[in-house]
């Protein structure tokens, strides 16, 4: 017979769990995730969309789930009725015929597509793009430096990755503002009505399809042209596959970087000692702390709160819980990356942390293909801001900041700042 705490009945009710996915939770989800890690590490809940899913919150379980091929990325394995499946992916991607991308498929199709796309989206291409990212960063700061104030989300963190990925893809400059408008709709309404997002997805898909069709006859030195050229033993991407891949590179690439920059600056504001260390390091011309620092910011308050959807293809046990075939599983990266069983002092921001195998960009075969570009943009953005605007500070009390609602991403709606005006 198990021992009981004196005075505690054996049939005492389980402790009451935290409220999830309301606005208070969005502001600071980490106490709720700490409770789940301790009391219900694989937790079944009803999401705001009405879909029931398992939340995986411990680091060891998260790594297992991210690499477990019994957890499929294909929404066809969802046990819910067909009408509910539209609630488990990117709004509008099904109607826009954009389902065939790396976030929605499994091996062997995933293996084939990733191999082809990797031939185009290479580390060398990202490295060669470094000077252009710096130019874009400086240009955006030039646009508000003389004002002495800015909204860092809408004037900096948002346009930087949009213009960067548009240039990499080969979107003509005269069309890039259209992409900014479509992406803005996704940012503004990602946690609200899905209709506006779906319309933007459809417009983006139509444009990309037409652009790919044109580039087949006039290829250049850009990512879309390389996607068209990419081949492996005679195998090529179809036009539909190339369109879906261009879309997901843009869709998945821009918001993660918006949030990386916004959350990163916010974290530095809230931890002035760490910010001072980083500014001193940059002033001395050193780069080591910037490199470890961007990884720590990804771990501490990263841009992706939950990994994208997975569905059990067969009954399995995860963290001691029995997961039925067809059940959705969501790995909570934000919770796993604050697990004290894996990270020392996990709720402390330590930019010099070196033992930092965080899950901010996933794990296993679905590890984020665009992570090198996001890291480049994040490092460039933070280093340039702190160097050019060294007295940058939050322009409103921290408690007045508002976080966007939503399930997968974590990011601020706005980030008002002030600083000494500087002529460019």
N, C-alpha and C positions, 0 to 999 in steps of 0.2 A: 504494500500500500504506500502511495506517495505521501511524503510529509506535507502538512499544511501549515501555513503561517498561523500562529495562535490567533484565534478570534476570527479567522477567515473561513467561511463555509466552503465545502468542496465544490459546490455548484455556483460559486460566485460568478456573476456575469463578466464577460470579457470587457476589458477597458474600452471606453468609447473612443472611436477614432476621430481624427480631425475632419473638418469640412474641406472638401477638395473642389478646386476649379471655380471658386467665386472670386470676386475682385480683391478681397483681402488676401486670399491665397496667392493670387497672381503677383501681388506686391512682394511677398516674401514666402515662397513655398518651402523653404528649407526646414523650418521646424516641423511642418507636416511630414515631410519626407523622412526626417529623423525618427518620428514616431512610427512610420510605416516600416522602416528598416528594422526597428527593434521589436515591434509587436506583430506585424503582418507583412513580411518582406515580399511575398508574392500575393498581391491583394486584388480581389475581384471588386470592381466598382462599376457603377453606371455613369457613363460620360455625359457631358452636356448635350450631345447629339442624340442620346437615348441608347446608344450602343453599349453593351456590357463587354468589359475587357479586363484582362489581368495586367496589373502594374508590377513590374519587377524593379526592386529598389536597392538590393545589395550588389556590391561590385562583383563578387564571384559569380552570383547568379546571372548578372547582366552580361558578363563576358561569355558565359555558357550559352545564354539565349541568343546573343548576337552571332555566334558561330554555329548554332545548332541547325542543321539542314532540315530537321523535322519542322522547323518554324519557317514557313514559306512566305515569300514576299508577294505572291500572286493572290490578289483579292478573290479569285475564283474559289479559293479554299475556305472563304468565310462561310460559317454555318447560317448566318442571318439570311432572311429572304432577300431576293434580288433588289428590292427597292431600298433596302438599308445599306447596300454596298456602296452607294454613292456618298455615304457619310464617312467613309474610311480612307479617303485618299485626297488628292488635290481637287478642289472644286472645279468641275467642268472638264477634267481630263478625259473622262469616259466619253462624253458627248463630242469632244473635240478629237477623238481618236488618237489620244496621246498616251495610251496605256503601255506601249511597248518601249519602256525605258528601264534603266538599271535598278530603279527603286521598286519595280513591280514584277520582276521576273527572277527565276531561279536557274541554276545550272540544268542542262547544258546551254540553254539560250543565253543566260547571263554571262557565262564564260566566253561564249563567242562574241557577244556585243562588247563586253568590257575589253577584250583583247583588241578588237577593232578600234574602239574609241581611244584606248591607251596609245595607239600608234599616232593619233592626232594630238591628244592632250598630254604632252610630254613634259617632264621636269625642265628640259632644255627650253621648250617654248615659254614656260613660265619665267625662267631665268632671263631670257632675252627680253621679256616684257617689263622687267624691273624699272628701267629708266622711264618708260611711259607711265607706269603707276606713280612714280615720283612726280612727273610733270602734271598729271591729273590732280594729285594731292595738293601740290602747290597752287595750281590754278583755282581750285575750290577755296582754299584758304585766302587767296588773294581777293576773292569775291566778298569776304566779310571782314577782313583784318582791320580795315580802316574804321569800321563801325563801332568796334569795342564790345559787340554783343552778337550772338548768333544762336540759332537752334541747331545744335550739332547733328541731330538726326536728319532733318530735312535739308539742311544746307551743306552737309558734309558726308556723314556716314551713309546716307541713302544714295546720293548721286554717284559717289566714287565707284562702288562695285558695279552699278548699272552701266556707267560709261566704259568701265574697264572690260567687262565681259562682252559688251556690244562690240567694242573694238577687236577683241580677240576673235569673236565669232565672224567678224567681217560685215556687220551691219553698217551701211553708209551713215555718215554723220548726220545727214539731213533727216534720217529716220529715227535717230536715237532718242529724241524727245518723246516720240510715240511710245517707245519701250519704257521710258521713265514714267509716262502717264499710266500705262498698263500695270507696271510694277507697283506704282503708288496705290492703285486700287487694291492690289493684293495686300499691301502693308496695312492700309487703312481699315480694310474690312475682313482681314483674315480671321478674326474671332467673332464676326457678326454675320449679317446676311450673306449667303454664298452666291446670290445671283450676280452681283456686280463682279465678283471674282471670276465666276464662270464666263461672263462675257469677255473679260480681259484675257482669259486663257484662250478663248476661241479666236479673238482678234490676233493674239500673239501667234497662235498655231497657224492661222491663215497666212499671216505675213511670212513666217519662217518657211512654210511650204513653198510660197512663191519665190522667196529669196534663194532657196536651195535649187529650185527649178532653173532660175536664171544663172546661178553659179555653175551649173553643169556645163554651160556653154561658155563661161567666162570665169574660170577659176583663178584665184589669187593666192596670196600668202596669208591665209587666215584659217581659223579653226573649222569653219563650215566647209571650205574647199578641201581641207585635209580630211574631214570626215567623209566627204564624197570620194576622195582618192584612196582612203584606207582600204587595204585588202589583206587577206590572209589565205594563202593557197587558193587564190581565185575567188574567195568569198568577199562580197562587198555589203555595205549597209544598203538596204533598200531606201527609197525616198521617204517612206513613212517612218522607217527606223531613224534615219538621219534627222528628220523633223522632230521626232520625239526626243532624241538625244540632245539636239540643240536647245530644245525647250527646257529639258530638265537641268542642263548645265546652267542655263540662265536662271530658271526659277529657284533651283536649290542653291545656286551660287551667290545670288545677290542678297537675299534676306539673312543668310548666315553671317555674311560679312557686315551688313548693317548692324546686326546685334552684337557681333564681336567688338566692333569699334565702340558702339554706344554703351554696352555693358562694361567694356574695359575701362573707358573713361570714367564711368560712374563708380566702378570699383576703386579706381585710383583716388577719386574725390573722397570716398568713404574711408580710405586708408592712406592718409597724407604722409605717413612715415615711409611707406613703400613707394609712393610717388616721388618723394624727395630723393630716395636712393636711385630710382630710375633716371631722374633728371640729372643728378650728379654724374651718373655713369655715361649718359649721352653727352653731357658737356665735356667729359674727358675723352670723348671719341671712342668709347668702348661699346661693344655690341653684345657681349655675353649675357648681360642681365636682360637686355631686350629679347633675346632669343628664349631664355628660360621664362622670362616674364610673360610672353604671349601664351606659352603653354599653361602657365599658372592661371592666367585670366580665363583661358578656355575651361580649365578645371573648376575654378572657383565660382564663376557665374557665367557659364558658357552660352552661346547663341542658340543651341538646340537642346531643349529641355527633355523631350522624349524622342527616342528613335522612331522612325517611321514604322508603319503597321507590319506586323507579322501574324500569321495564321497557322495554328497547329494542324499538320496534315494527318496526325495520328495521336492517340492518347499518349501523354508523356507526363513525367514528374519533374517539376521545376521548383527548387527551393522548398521541397517538402509538400507542395501542392499538386494535386492531380488536375491536369489541364486536359480538357476533352478535345477531340478532333473538331476542327472548325472554330475553336475559340480564338478571338483576337488576343494578341500579347503585345504590350507596349513596354519597352525597356526605358526606364526613367534614368537617362544619362545624368541629369542634375543630381539625383539622389545617389547613384553609384559613385559619382566623383566626389561626394562628401562622406564616403563610408570610412569610419574610423578604423575598421579592420584592414583597410588598404592604405590609407593616407594618414600620416602623423598630423595632429592638429588640423583636421580637415576644414574647419570653419575659419581658419586663419589664412589670410592672403600672404604668401611668401614668394616673392618674385624670383628668389634664388633657388627655389625648390628644384632639385634635379631628379629625384626618384618620382617621376610624374607620368606614369603610363595611364593618363586619363582616357576617357572614352568619348571626349567631346566631338570627335569626327567618326565615331563608330569603331568597329572591330570586325575582323574576318573578311569575307569576300565582298561585303558591301561597304567596306571602309571608303570614306568620301574621296572620290576621284579628284575633286577640286580643292582638297585641303592645302596643297602647296600654294595655290593662288590666294586663298583666303588668308593664310599666314603672311604671305608677302604684303597683301593689302593692309592687314592689321598692324604689322610691324611698321610699315611705312607711315600709316596714318597716325599712330600714336607717337612715334619718334618725331615726326614733323610738327604735330600739334604742340608737343611739350617743348620743342626747341624754339619754334617761332613765336609761340604764345605762352611763355613760361609762367605767367601769373594767371593763367586760365582758372576760373572758378565757377561753381554752380551759381546761377543767378536767382534761384528760388530755394526755399527750404526743402531739404530732401524728401520730407513727408508729402510734399505737394506733387512730386513726380508720379506719373501714371504709367503703368505697364500695359501693353497690349494684351487683350484676352486671346485665347487660342490654345491649341493643344500641343503642337509640336515645337514651335519656336518660343523663345523667351527674349523680349526686347522692349525698350522704352518707346512710348508714343512720341515724346519730345524730350530734348535735353537742353534747356536754355542755359547759356553760359555768358559770362562777361570777362573782359580782359582789357588791358591798356591798349587803346587803338594804335595800330601800326600802319604806316604807309608801306605799300608793296614796292 
